[in-house]
């Protein structure tokens, strides 16, 4: 049975002190609450140790927002998967649309990052999704299939089963355009079929596919009611405990 997951991606927001306060607020809000999903917060590198030490990590998983594609060495400013894991983090977001667009991360680079994350016991939350021009050209299925195949289909079925996917309709993030729940379900179902064609139905059914396109408390119930939408990768709405809780409790 697939697991439902809500992950908050803080991006380059909050100081360490603000981030710890927010993490504690979410942790307190979850205390005594029976949720129907796993909850993860993905923080900047600077926050990881402080957040891990400030919350109940049995209640909330903690993840980084990226890691290097190298094991170690003279790569000033980079943070390896081993370093991320040493903080107590359990997850890492890879392939986010902003990393692909601003830092030119290629399928080969992402393939290496996935392998290093898995080798260090981290669960990758692997992002895929098309931009507006690709959606308008009708290439969205082709684009997301290539993103999955080029960076993940080298994995064994066992290792692929450790991956969480997050579909981001990049064209619907901060643009004023909105992806409907039906559009989300359509492409999530396509992604699941793509996995099934490679690894079989059981692996596909057990893969969590999150929706990462401007999910809010107001639209989360409709999105999460779709059979192939297994949760969300939340941006702005994860920066306030009350709105994040509104999404967590939408299942």
Backbone bond lengths (Angstrom), bond angles and torsions (degrees), N, CA, C in turn:
res aa  C-N    CA-C-N  psi(-1)  N-CA   C-N-CA  omega(-1)  CA-C   N-CA-C  phi
1 X - - - 1.463 - - 1.534 109.59 -
2 X 1.304 116.43 135.16 1.455 120.39 -177.81 1.519 111.37 -70.12
3 X 1.321 116.41 147.12 1.456 121.62 177.57 1.521 109.65 -93.98
4 X 1.317 116.38 141.49 1.454 121.33 175.10 1.523 108.93 -94.13
5 X 1.310 116.28 134.61 1.457 121.79 -172.28 1.525 109.85 -136.62
6 X 1.313 116.04 137.02 1.457 121.18 170.34 1.522 107.71 -121.29
7 X 1.315 116.48 120.23 1.460 121.70 -177.96 1.523 109.39 -119.19
8 X 1.325 116.13 130.28 1.460 121.21 177.07 1.514 110.84 -98.06
9 X 1.320 116.73 124.59 1.469 122.73 -179.65 1.526 108.01 -106.47
10 X 1.333 116.98 105.79 1.464 121.34 -174.05 1.510 113.64 -77.25
11 X 1.320 117.57 -20.33 1.467 122.58 -179.52 1.537 110.11 56.96
12 X 1.343 117.66 -148.01 1.466 119.59 -176.86 1.528 109.22 -92.84
13 X 1.328 114.10 60.20 1.458 122.43 178.72 1.526 108.57 -127.52
14 X 1.302 116.52 151.70 1.464 126.68 178.12 1.526 113.58 74.27
15 X 1.301 115.11 138.07 1.457 121.46 167.44 1.525 107.93 -76.34
16 X 1.309 118.02 172.41 1.460 119.94 176.99 1.529 110.22 -57.76
17 X 1.322 116.70 -44.38 1.462 120.35 -178.27 1.533 111.34 -64.10
18 X 1.317 116.57 -42.98 1.464 120.34 178.05 1.521 111.05 -65.65
19 X 1.340 116.15 -40.05 1.457 120.38 -179.88 1.515 112.40 -65.16
20 X 1.320 116.90 -42.52 1.470 120.38 177.95 1.524 109.94 -63.35
21 X 1.319 117.01 -42.07 1.471 120.27 179.10 1.527 110.81 -61.90
22 X 1.329 116.77 -42.42 1.464 120.90 178.72 1.524 111.00 -65.15
23 X 1.325 116.79 -43.68 1.465 120.80 179.01 1.528 110.87 -60.49
24 X 1.325 116.23 -43.03 1.464 120.36 178.79 1.525 111.23 -64.28
25 X 1.328 116.45 -37.48 1.470 120.59 179.43 1.533 110.53 -65.49
26 X 1.331 116.70 -42.74 1.473 120.49 177.80 1.522 109.73 -65.91
27 X 1.313 116.97 -43.15 1.460 121.82 179.44 1.530 110.81 -59.59
28 X 1.320 116.61 -44.58 1.466 120.75 179.70 1.526 111.04 -65.57
29 X 1.328 116.41 -38.12 1.465 120.03 179.97 1.520 111.93 -66.49
30 X 1.331 115.91 -29.54 1.467 120.37 -179.25 1.526 112.69 -84.05
31 X 1.335 117.54 -16.80 1.462 120.97 -177.83 1.525 110.30 -60.96
32 X 1.307 116.54 125.64 1.456 121.07 179.09 1.517 114.51 79.02
33 X 1.345 117.15 1.41 1.467 121.31 179.47 1.526 108.84 -99.55
34 X 1.326 115.88 130.03 1.467 120.20 175.41 1.520 108.42 -89.49
35 X 1.323 116.45 110.90 1.459 120.19 -178.43 1.523 110.37 -99.36
36 X 1.328 115.24 159.07 1.459 121.41 177.88 1.522 111.11 -103.84
37 X 1.320 115.87 17.24 1.466 119.38 -178.86 1.520 109.75 -147.90
38 X 1.329 115.29 159.49 1.460 120.96 169.29 1.524 107.83 -80.51
39 X 1.320 116.61 143.18 1.463 121.95 -179.28 1.521 109.05 -116.89
40 X 1.323 115.91 132.33 1.463 122.77 -179.70 1.526 108.23 -131.53
41 X 1.331 117.03 141.29 1.461 119.79 168.53 1.524 107.86 -119.86
42 X 1.327 115.45 129.12 1.466 121.34 179.92 1.519 107.94 -107.38
43 X 1.325 115.99 119.69 1.455 121.40 -171.77 1.524 111.61 -116.38
44 X 1.331 117.12 164.98 1.469 119.46 170.43 1.534 110.42 -58.84
45 X 1.323 116.68 156.67 1.468 121.48 -179.28 1.531 111.83 -53.31
46 X 1.340 115.38 -39.88 1.462 120.42 -175.25 1.527 113.05 -61.70
47 X 1.336 116.60 -23.08 1.461 121.26 -174.15 1.534 113.46 -92.32
48 X 1.320 117.50 -18.30 1.459 120.59 -163.10 1.523 113.83 -54.52
49 X 1.325 117.84 -55.88 1.463 120.62 -176.27 1.522 110.58 -61.03
50 X 1.328 117.05 -44.53 1.465 120.50 -177.83 1.523 111.60 -63.94
51 X 1.336 116.75 -41.54 1.465 119.90 -179.93 1.523 111.00 -69.11
52 X 1.328 117.55 -43.18 1.467 120.82 177.88 1.522 110.88 -56.58
53 X 1.320 116.52 -40.19 1.462 120.70 -177.86 1.529 113.62 -79.15
54 X 1.340 116.77 -14.14 1.460 120.59 -174.18 1.526 113.81 -95.52
55 X 1.334 117.45 -14.74 1.465 119.73 -172.98 1.524 111.16 -127.68
56 X 1.318 115.15 172.14 1.462 121.71 173.82 1.529 107.66 -86.17
57 X 1.327 116.74 103.98 1.465 120.01 -175.86 1.526 112.72 -75.38
58 X 1.326 117.63 -3.40 1.464 120.02 169.54 1.529 109.91 -79.89
59 X 1.333 115.12 -22.48 1.464 120.51 -179.74 1.523 111.27 -94.05
60 X 1.322 116.10 -36.01 1.462 121.65 -177.63 1.523 108.88 -130.91
61 X 1.320 116.56 124.35 1.455 119.97 173.16 1.516 110.17 -78.68
62 X 1.316 116.61 152.56 1.461 121.08 -179.58 1.525 109.02 -121.77
63 X 1.323 115.56 137.24 1.459 119.98 -179.52 1.518 112.16 -136.41
64 X 1.332 115.51 158.83 1.466 122.41 170.97 1.520 108.65 -91.24
65 X 1.321 115.54 164.79 1.463 120.26 -178.10 1.523 113.35 -97.09
66 X 1.339 115.32 2.14 1.456 119.72 -178.36 1.526 107.42 -178.69
67 X 1.325 116.97 166.61 1.458 121.99 166.37 1.530 107.51 -152.96
68 X 1.318 116.35 167.13 1.462 121.03 -177.90 1.525 111.41 -76.05
69 X 1.324 114.74 162.62 1.464 120.41 175.85 1.526 111.14 -97.71
70 X 1.316 116.40 16.40 1.458 122.39 177.05 1.529 109.47 -124.20
71 X 1.321 116.49 151.06 1.465 121.07 -178.27 1.520 111.63 -71.97
72 X 1.336 116.26 -47.34 1.468 122.42 179.59 1.516 107.86 -168.72
73 X 1.335 116.26 176.58 1.454 118.86 175.01 1.511 113.85 126.05
74 X 1.324 115.90 -164.60 1.467 122.68 -173.79 1.528 110.51 -84.94
75 X 1.312 116.31 71.90 1.464 122.18 -179.75 1.528 107.82 -125.25
76 X 1.321 115.35 75.11 1.457 122.00 -173.27 1.525 111.48 -52.36
77 X 1.340 114.41 129.68 1.457 120.28 176.79 1.514 114.59 89.59
78 X 1.329 117.92 -11.13 1.462 120.96 -179.52 1.532 110.80 -87.41
79 X 1.308 115.42 157.38 1.465 122.40 179.20 1.524 107.86 -129.07
80 X 1.323 116.27 119.78 1.464 120.70 -175.46 1.517 112.19 -79.70
81 X 1.316 115.93 163.70 1.469 121.22 175.89 1.520 110.67 -60.71
82 X 1.330 116.83 -38.11 1.468 121.06 178.10 1.521 110.93 -62.10
83 X 1.328 116.92 -40.97 1.461 121.29 177.80 1.522 110.95 -65.11
84 X 1.331 116.49 -42.25 1.474 120.04 176.88 1.524 110.48 -59.28
85 X 1.320 116.32 -48.53 1.469 120.32 -178.21 1.525 111.46 -62.27
86 X 1.339 117.08 -32.19 1.466 120.31 -178.03 1.524 112.89 -67.56
87 X 1.340 117.51 -16.17 1.466 120.89 178.57 1.524 112.45 -80.00
88 X 1.329 116.07 -13.85 1.457 120.48 -173.88 1.518 112.57 100.36
89 X 1.338 116.81 -1.93 1.472 120.57 175.68 1.519 109.81 -66.38
90 X 1.322 115.83 149.76 1.465 121.37 -178.43 1.525 113.09 -114.06
91 X 1.327 117.14 -15.06 1.466 121.96 -173.27 1.525 110.19 -129.99
92 X 1.334 115.88 161.87 1.455 120.87 171.44 1.527 108.47 -148.85
93 X 1.328 115.98 132.92 1.462 121.41 175.66 1.524 108.55 -84.05
94 X 1.321 116.27 129.06 1.466 121.49 -179.88 1.528 109.91 -130.46
95 X 1.328 115.90 146.26 1.463 120.18 175.04 1.506 114.71 75.73
96 X 1.340 117.52 17.33 1.462 119.59 179.48 1.528 110.02 -56.95
97 X 1.318 116.60 146.02 1.465 121.07 -175.62 1.526 111.80 -56.00
98 X 1.338 117.02 -33.30 1.458 119.37 179.73 1.527 111.28 -71.01
99 X 1.323 116.89 -35.59 1.467 120.00 176.23 1.532 110.35 -67.38
100 X 1.324 116.39 -39.67 1.471 119.77 178.70 1.535 110.60 -65.54
101 X 1.346 116.35 -42.95 1.464 120.55 -174.33 1.527 112.77 -77.53
102 X 1.341 117.06 -47.23 1.462 120.02 -172.02 1.529 113.31 -87.81
103 X 1.319 116.57 -28.02 1.463 120.20 -174.76 1.528 112.49 -117.61
104 X 1.334 115.26 8.65 1.467 122.51 170.19 1.533 112.62 55.19
105 X 1.315 115.98 42.39 1.465 119.61 178.67 1.528 109.45 -73.93
106 X 1.307 115.81 122.78 1.460 123.25 -175.83 1.528 110.40 -92.09
107 X 1.335 117.62 165.05 1.463 119.93 175.09 1.526 112.96 -55.04
108 X 1.330 117.68 -37.29 1.468 120.71 179.92 1.524 111.82 -67.36
109 X 1.323 116.51 -42.16 1.467 120.28 176.75 1.527 109.71 -61.26
110 X 1.313 116.59 -44.64 1.465 120.90 -178.20 1.521 111.38 -67.59
111 X 1.315 116.59 -34.41 1.469 119.92 175.80 1.527 110.04 -59.29
112 X 1.326 116.92 -44.15 1.467 121.29 179.06 1.518 111.02 -65.17
113 X 1.316 117.07 -41.60 1.467 120.55 -180.00 1.526 110.97 -62.26
114 X 1.320 116.53 -42.02 1.472 120.62 178.94 1.522 110.56 -61.26
115 X 1.326 116.33 -46.16 1.468 120.11 -179.37 1.526 111.58 -61.97
116 X 1.319 117.41 -42.09 1.457 121.03 179.92 1.527 111.39 -69.02
117 X 1.334 116.88 -38.03 1.462 120.10 177.06 1.526 110.30 -61.26
118 X 1.320 116.61 -48.06 1.467 120.68 -179.81 1.526 111.13 -63.43
119 X 1.322 116.77 -40.37 1.466 120.79 -178.95 1.523 111.94 -63.68
120 X 1.326 116.42 -23.64 1.465 121.01 -179.66 1.527 112.85 -104.75
121 X 1.331 115.66 17.54 1.457 120.28 173.46 1.511 115.46 76.31
122 X 1.332 117.40 14.62 1.464 120.94 178.26 1.524 110.34 -92.21
123 X 1.310 116.17 146.32 1.459 121.78 174.50 1.522 108.66 -93.25
124 X 1.351 118.36 114.10 1.465 119.35 177.69 1.529 111.34 -74.03
125 X 1.317 115.12 134.95 1.463 122.00 166.21 1.524 104.23 -102.51
126 X 1.332 116.03 101.60 1.464 121.27 -168.35 1.524 110.18 -98.49
127 X 1.335 115.87 120.70 1.463 121.35 -174.07 1.526 111.87 -93.72
128 X 1.319 115.00 140.28 1.454 122.55 176.13 1.526 107.88 -139.25
129 X 1.319 117.05 159.40 1.455 118.58 177.87 1.514 112.13 156.52
130 X 1.327 115.21 159.70 1.457 121.95 -173.88 1.526 111.45 -107.61
131 X 1.335 116.01 153.68 1.457 122.24 175.13 1.532 109.06 -87.64
132 X 1.344 115.58 173.61 1.470 120.81 -173.88 1.528 112.18 -58.41
133 X 1.325 116.71 -44.03 1.474 119.50 -177.10 1.527 110.76 -62.13
134 X 1.312 116.87 -37.62 1.469 121.29 179.33 1.516 111.12 -70.60
135 X 1.337 117.06 -38.63 1.471 120.69 176.93 1.523 110.07 -64.88
136 X 1.326 117.48 -46.60 1.466 120.91 -177.55 1.519 112.11 -67.22
137 X 1.339 117.05 -25.95 1.455 121.00 178.09 1.525 112.33 -86.08
138 X 1.334 116.29 0.36 1.461 120.57 -179.80 1.512 113.93 73.13
139 X 1.346 116.54 23.88 1.460 120.73 -176.35 1.531 113.13 -101.94
140 X 1.334 117.00 10.34 1.469 119.33 -172.77 1.526 112.75 -63.39
141 X 1.316 117.74 -38.74 1.469 119.39 178.07 1.532 110.44 -65.85
142 X 1.306 115.80 -44.19 1.470 121.53 179.89 1.534 110.98 -61.18
143 X 1.326 116.41 -41.94 1.468 121.15 -177.02 1.521 111.34 -66.77
144 X 1.337 117.19 -49.45 1.471 118.13 -176.48 1.530 111.23 -69.32
145 X 1.333 116.98 -34.18 1.467 119.27 176.98 1.523 110.16 -62.19
146 X 1.334 117.35 -44.06 1.462 120.93 -179.97 1.519 111.12 -64.54
147 X 1.324 117.45 -39.10 1.464 120.43 -179.55 1.525 111.63 -64.05
148 X 1.314 116.96 -38.84 1.466 120.77 177.18 1.525 110.29 -70.09
149 X 1.322 116.62 -49.59 1.464 120.98 -175.85 1.525 112.25 -62.33
150 X 1.332 117.20 -44.09 1.468 121.00 -170.68 1.526 113.32 -73.51
151 X 1.336 117.44 -25.41 1.465 119.19 -176.97 1.517 114.43 -112.87
152 X 1.341 117.58 -15.16 1.468 119.60 -172.86 1.520 115.10 -124.24
153 X 1.327 118.22 -22.25 1.467 118.94 -172.25 1.525 113.35 -79.48
154 X 1.334 116.43 3.34 1.472 120.02 169.09 1.524 111.01 -80.67
155 X 1.325 117.76 -11.89 1.463 122.36 -175.72 1.520 111.40 -77.77
156 X 1.330 115.63 151.55 1.464 120.00 169.66 1.521 108.83 -68.08
157 X 1.315 116.50 163.03 1.464 120.31 177.38 1.526 110.32 -59.14
158 X 1.329 116.22 -38.09 1.475 120.16 -179.98 1.521 110.93 -62.54
159 X 1.337 117.15 -45.81 1.457 119.78 -179.46 1.525 112.12 -72.62
160 X 1.326 117.06 -36.62 1.467 118.25 177.16 1.527 110.06 -60.89
161 X 1.316 116.28 -33.63 1.459 120.83 179.12 1.514 114.05 -64.41
162 X 1.332 117.24 -10.98 1.467 121.62 178.15 1.531 112.25 -93.00
163 X 1.338 116.57 -2.56 1.467 121.68 -175.53 1.530 110.30 -91.37
164 X 1.340 115.60 139.44 1.463 122.21 166.63 1.524 106.67 -105.45
165 X 1.312 117.92 131.48 1.462 121.51 177.13 1.526 109.82 -99.90
166 X 1.323 115.60 147.44 1.464 120.66 174.96 1.526 108.14 -133.01
167 X 1.326 115.98 116.71 1.462 121.00 178.50 1.528 109.39 -88.55
168 X 1.321 115.37 123.36 1.467 121.84 177.77 1.528 109.95 -114.90
169 X 1.315 118.49 110.76 1.467 118.25 169.55 1.531 107.20 -76.82
170 X 1.315 116.21 93.22 1.470 120.66 -171.95 1.528 110.60 -57.55
171 X 1.324 116.07 -30.30 1.458 121.90 -179.00 1.533 112.71 -68.95
172 X 1.320 117.80 -14.66 1.463 121.28 -177.43 1.526 112.24 -108.33
173 X 1.335 117.41 12.09 1.462 120.73 -177.91 1.521 108.88 -108.39
174 X 1.324 116.00 110.77 1.461 121.41 177.33 1.515 114.47 69.75
175 X 1.328 117.21 19.42 1.472 120.55 -177.58 1.522 113.00 -110.48
176 X 1.324 116.38 -10.93 1.455 120.06 -174.41 1.512 112.37 88.68
177 X 1.330 116.62 -13.40 1.460 120.63 175.13 1.520 108.27 -85.56
178 X 1.318 116.43 150.69 1.461 120.35 -176.85 1.521 110.01 -129.14
179 X 1.322 115.51 132.06 1.468 120.16 172.01 1.523 107.93 -82.45
180 X 1.318 116.79 133.00 1.460 119.65 178.39 1.522 110.29 -78.57
181 X 1.324 115.66 163.24 1.465 119.80 176.77 1.522 110.60 -60.62
182 X 1.325 117.09 -34.60 1.467 120.42 178.94 1.533 111.01 -68.08
183 X 1.334 117.47 -38.58 1.457 120.24 176.71 1.527 110.48 -64.98
184 X 1.334 116.00 -40.49 1.466 120.01 178.14 1.524 110.33 -62.62
185 X 1.316 117.05 -46.31 1.467 121.00 -179.24 1.523 110.85 -62.82
186 X 1.323 117.10 -40.34 1.460 120.51 -178.51 1.519 111.69 -58.33
187 X 1.329 116.63 -47.62 1.470 118.37 -176.11 1.523 111.28 -79.71
188 X 1.328 118.18 -31.26 1.466 119.61 174.74 1.529 110.20 -62.54
189 X 1.328 116.57 -42.05 1.469 120.21 178.26 1.530 110.64 -63.55
190 X 1.334 116.58 -38.26 1.469 120.84 177.65 1.528 110.55 -64.46
191 X 1.326 116.94 -42.73 1.468 120.86 178.88 1.525 109.85 -61.70
192 X 1.329 116.44 -43.28 1.465 119.84 -179.65 1.531 110.96 -63.93
193 X 1.323 116.98 -38.55 1.470 120.15 177.67 1.531 110.57 -65.61
194 X 1.336 116.24 -38.95 1.466 120.76 177.74 1.525 110.36 -59.55
195 X 1.333 116.45 -42.04 1.469 121.15 177.72 1.522 110.32 -66.30
196 X 1.328 116.57 -43.59 1.471 120.78 -178.88 1.525 111.28 -61.99
197 X 1.327 116.61 -38.35 1.463 120.27 179.91 1.526 111.57 -63.43
198 X 1.330 116.65 -29.52 1.462 121.35 -179.28 1.526 112.16 -90.88
199 X 1.329 117.05 -47.61 1.466 121.16 -169.53 1.526 114.81 -113.53
200 X 1.334 116.46 -7.33 1.451 119.48 -179.96 1.521 112.75 100.63
201 X 1.326 114.99 163.19 1.459 121.31 -173.14 1.529 112.69 -63.89
202 X 1.318 117.52 -39.47 1.470 119.93 -175.63 1.528 111.46 -63.74
203 X 1.326 116.72 -46.10 1.468 120.04 177.98 1.530 110.11 -62.11
204 X 1.332 116.42 -43.22 1.462 120.55 -179.58 1.522 111.61 -61.90
205 X 1.317 116.77 -43.36 1.461 120.51 -178.58 1.523 112.20 -67.06
206 X 1.326 116.34 -29.08 1.461 120.48 -178.04 1.528 113.28 -91.38
207 X 1.330 117.22 1.45 1.464 121.38 177.51 1.519 109.47 -87.77
208 X 1.328 116.56 125.38 1.459 120.51 175.04 1.521 109.39 -80.62
209 X 1.328 115.80 127.06 1.459 121.72 177.09 1.525 107.41 -118.34
210 X 1.327 115.75 110.86 1.456 121.56 -176.74 1.521 110.61 -92.11
211 X 1.333 115.56 155.16 1.457 121.08 177.01 1.526 108.69 -103.15
212 X 1.322 117.02 127.82 1.457 120.98 -175.42 1.511 115.10 -120.36
213 X 1.307 117.84 39.09 1.458 119.86 -177.18 1.508 114.39 -120.73
214 X 1.320 117.44 83.97 1.464 122.59 176.43 1.526 112.31 54.83
215 X 1.299 115.79 50.51 1.463 121.66 176.98 1.526 109.03 -79.23
216 X 1.345 115.93 131.31 1.463 122.87 -177.51 1.525 109.10 -133.79
217 X 1.332 118.37 166.82 1.470 119.37 176.88 1.525 112.99 -55.83
218 X 1.343 116.63 -30.35 1.465 120.09 -177.22 1.524 113.60 -73.10
219 X 1.338 118.17 -32.92 1.464 119.20 -178.49 1.526 113.67 -108.00
220 X 1.339 117.33 -7.49 1.462 120.34 -178.19 1.529 113.13 -59.24
221 X 1.353 120.08 -44.51 1.469 118.03 -178.45 1.527 113.57 -58.70
222 X 1.334 117.13 -40.67 1.467 120.37 179.76 1.524 110.67 -67.99
223 X 1.335 116.55 -41.84 1.465 120.03 179.10 1.522 111.32 -64.35
224 X 1.337 116.81 -47.50 1.456 121.29 -174.59 1.533 112.23 -72.80
225 X 1.324 116.81 -13.98 1.464 119.76 176.45 1.523 111.94 -76.50
226 X 1.323 117.09 -15.39 1.460 120.88 179.73 1.529 109.62 -72.70
227 X 1.324 117.91 138.69 1.467 120.67 -172.16 1.522 115.42 -63.87
228 X 1.327 117.75 -26.57 1.459 119.65 -177.11 1.523 113.48 -105.09
229 X 1.330 117.35 5.81 1.467 121.54 175.20 1.523 107.33 -100.40
230 X 1.325 115.58 109.19 1.467 120.88 -171.01 1.519 113.73 -97.42
231 X 1.309 117.79 7.04 1.454 120.95 -179.53 1.510 109.94 149.26
232 X 1.327 115.95 -163.23 1.447 119.35 -175.77 1.510 113.36 -137.95
233 X 1.339 114.99 152.44 1.459 122.99 167.00 1.519 104.92 -108.95
234 X 1.322 115.96 108.87 1.456 122.10 -164.92 1.522 110.72 -103.96
235 X 1.324 116.66 132.29 1.456 121.93 178.02 1.514 111.80 -96.98
236 X 1.327 116.53 -101.68 1.462 121.79 -173.91 1.514 114.49 -56.45
237 X 1.316 117.07 -37.39 1.468 120.42 -178.07 1.520 112.86 -69.32
238 X 1.335 117.29 -11.40 1.470 120.57 177.92 1.521 112.20 -88.47
239 X 1.327 117.13 -1.77 1.460 120.50 -178.05 1.519 112.41 -91.33
240 X 1.326 117.05 -0.23 1.463 121.96 173.06 1.521 107.43 -131.02
241 X 1.315 116.21 129.61 1.462 120.37 -174.10 1.520 112.34 -59.82
242 X 1.343 117.63 -39.09 1.464 118.78 -175.76 1.527 111.80 -68.75
243 X 1.333 117.51 -40.23 1.470 118.90 178.98 1.523 110.77 -71.48
244 X 1.329 117.91 -37.42 1.460 120.85 177.21 1.528 110.23 -63.37
245 X 1.329 116.78 -42.39 1.464 120.19 177.84 1.526 111.17 -64.05
246 X 1.344 116.67 -33.85 1.460 119.89 177.98 1.513 112.49 -63.33
247 X 1.327 116.59 -29.64 1.461 121.31 176.77 1.522 110.19 -81.11
248 X 1.335 116.55 -42.40 1.470 120.83 179.80 1.520 111.78 -57.56
249 X 1.325 116.47 -38.33 1.463 121.10 -176.57 1.528 113.01 -90.32
250 X 1.347 116.60 10.86 1.463 120.16 -177.98 1.519 113.45 -79.77
251 X 1.348 117.74 -11.83 1.460 120.23 -179.89 1.528 109.94 -74.52
